[in-house]
Amino acid sequence: MSPQVTSLDEHWTIVDDRPMFYRASTDLAPPGATPIVHVHGFGISGRYLVPTAERLAHLHPTYVPDLPGYGRSISPDRALTIPELATALASFLDVIGISRVILLGNSMGCLISLEFARAFPDRIESAILVSPAGGPHNQPLYRGLSQLARDSVKEPVRLLPVAAPDYIRFGAANSLRLFHAMTTYPTVDIAMQLDLPILVVAGANDPLVSHENLQLLVENKPNMTFVILDGGAHALNFSHPERLAAIFESWTEQQSIGPKIDLAREIQVFESEVLGESEELDNAAVDTDL
């Protein structure tokens, strides 16, 4: 596969009386395609999500915002909570004129996506949760911080100059507060409550994510697919954009991962009974472009 890569333009708008920065590409997608909004994690802007977004922009109108207080967007008086960030995302969509979306979140962005789906169920078509942390696997806090530290050495070195300025700007106190909120978030419980198609993708080397809990979830939740991507850690949107885009494209075609998916490395796919028997795709067809 040689995925099409589309550059995103930079924009500013006003959301809740504050300037908000976002990246977008809307011209190349087919008419009527549902927009995708890429939702970033805690302490970091949407910049690290751009590699995956650029590979999906020819399929869907694509938006990568910096939520209020993150990246280049102006900060409110205090760091917003996860539910407040979901509400801010809805306000952003109101301003740019989008009524219904696909949300593609990473890390805490998954939790924001789940909160958005819970608060605004008529405004979301499907959710793609990449590296969804949260819950007992990350508790107590010192365990979650240890997992975060182990993940930091698994990420590509080229992520550092992208992420470090964002974390410095956001501040250590705010980062710790939001990370604690993420680790205590009942991710699996909230996902079980939602009635919408959900694709979960996690790296095989991600210490922040419990593969066992996610496999249990897919066994009990209709209309859900879980993919384990070999060789990946937490920031798959940055480290494995071609593979993530290929998984997304295969799934959105039929709300399932078909055997035709063309990946360079082994993936494991677990699907709910509604979609068919769980399957494992070993050594899928190799494409050296990936």
ChimeraX attribute file (.defattr): number of C-alpha atoms within 10 A of each C-alpha:
attribute: neighborCount
match mode: 1-to-1
recipient: residues
	/A:1	15
	/A:2	10
	/A:3	16
	/A:4	12
	/A:5	15
	/A:6	16
	/A:7	14
	/A:8	19
	/A:9	11
	/A:10	13
	/A:11	11
	/A:12	13
	/A:13	14
	/A:14	15
	/A:15	22
	/A:16	12
	/A:17	9
	/A:18	14
	/A:19	14
	/A:20	23
	/A:21	23
	/A:22	22
	/A:23	21
	/A:24	21
	/A:25	22
	/A:26	18
	/A:27	12
	/A:28	13
	/A:29	17
	/A:30	13
	/A:31	11
	/A:32	8
	/A:33	12
	/A:34	20
	/A:35	22
	/A:36	26
	/A:37	23
	/A:38	26
	/A:39	28
	/A:40	27
	/A:41	24
	/A:42	23
	/A:43	26
	/A:44	23
	/A:45	28
	/A:46	27
	/A:47	20
	/A:48	20
	/A:49	24
	/A:50	22
	/A:51	21
	/A:52	23
	/A:53	32
	/A:54	23
	/A:55	22
	/A:56	26
	/A:57	25
	/A:58	19
	/A:59	18
	/A:60	24
	/A:61	23
	/A:62	28
	/A:63	26
	/A:64	26
	/A:65	28
	/A:66	23
	/A:67	27
	/A:68	26
	/A:69	22
	/A:70	25
	/A:71	24
	/A:72	20
	/A:73	21
	/A:74	18
	/A:75	17
	/A:76	13
	/A:77	7
	/A:78	9
	/A:79	19
	/A:80	18
	/A:81	14
	/A:82	22
	/A:83	17
	/A:84	15
	/A:85	21
	/A:86	25
	/A:87	18
	/A:88	19
	/A:89	22
	/A:90	19
	/A:91	16
	/A:92	21
	/A:93	18
	/A:94	12
	/A:95	13
	/A:96	11
	/A:97	9
	/A:98	14
	/A:99	13
	/A:100	18
	/A:101	21
	/A:102	19
	/A:103	26
	/A:104	26
	/A:105	26
	/A:106	29
	/A:107	24
	/A:108	27
	/A:109	27
	/A:110	28
	/A:111	28
	/A:112	27
	/A:113	30
	/A:114	28
	/A:115	22
	/A:116	24
	/A:117	24
	/A:118	18
	/A:119	14
	/A:120	14
	/A:121	16
	/A:122	11
	/A:123	16
	/A:124	21
	/A:125	17
	/A:126	23
	/A:127	23
	/A:128	27
	/A:129	25
	/A:130	26
	/A:131	29
	/A:132	26
	/A:133	30
	/A:134	26
	/A:135	21
	/A:136	16
	/A:137	19
	/A:138	25
	/A:139	14
	/A:140	13
	/A:141	16
	/A:142	11
	/A:143	15
	/A:144	24
	/A:145	18
	/A:146	14
	/A:147	17
	/A:148	17
	/A:149	13
	/A:150	16
	/A:151	17
	/A:152	17
	/A:153	10
	/A:154	16
	/A:155	19
	/A:156	13
	/A:157	11
	/A:158	10
	/A:159	14
	/A:160	11
	/A:161	9
	/A:162	16
	/A:163	17
	/A:164	13
	/A:165	14
	/A:166	19
	/A:167	18
	/A:168	12
	/A:169	15
	/A:170	20
	/A:171	11
	/A:172	12
	/A:173	10
	/A:174	17
	/A:175	17
	/A:176	15
	/A:177	14
	/A:178	20
	/A:179	22
	/A:180	19
	/A:181	18
	/A:182	28
	/A:183	23
	/A:184	19
	/A:185	19
	/A:186	15
	/A:187	21
	/A:188	18
	/A:189	11
	/A:190	14
	/A:191	19
	/A:192	15
	/A:193	12
	/A:194	16
	/A:195	15
	/A:196	17
	/A:197	18
	/A:198	24
	/A:199	25
	/A:200	23
	/A:201	26
	/A:202	29
	/A:203	23
	/A:204	19
	/A:205	18
	/A:206	26
	/A:207	22
	/A:208	27
	/A:209	24
	/A:210	19
	/A:211	20
	/A:212	9
	/A:213	15
	/A:214	21
	/A:215	18
	/A:216	12
	/A:217	19
	/A:218	23
	/A:219	18
	/A:220	13
	/A:221	21
	/A:222	19
	/A:223	19
	/A:224	27
	/A:225	27
	/A:226	27
	/A:227	25
	/A:228	22
	/A:229	24
	/A:230	15
	/A:231	16
	/A:232	20
	/A:233	25
	/A:234	27
	/A:235	25
	/A:236	27
	/A:237	25
	/A:238	21
	/A:239	22
	/A:240	18
	/A:241	22
	/A:242	26
	/A:243	23
	/A:244	22
	/A:245	19
	/A:246	20
	/A:247	22
	/A:248	20
	/A:249	17
	/A:250	17
	/A:251	18
	/A:252	14
	/A:253	10
	/A:254	10
	/A:255	19
	/A:256	24
	/A:257	25
	/A:258	15
	/A:259	13
	/A:260	10
	/A:261	17
	/A:262	18
	/A:263	23
	/A:264	18
	/A:265	17
	/A:266	17
	/A:267	20
	/A:268	17
	/A:269	22
	/A:270	25
	/A:271	25
	/A:272	20
	/A:273	15
	/A:274	11
	/A:275	16
	/A:276	11
	/A:277	10
	/A:278	15
	/A:279	13
	/A:280	16
	/A:281	19
	/A:282	11
	/A:283	13
	/A:284	16
	/A:285	15
	/A:286	13
	/A:287	12
	/A:288	9
	/A:289	10
	/A:290	16
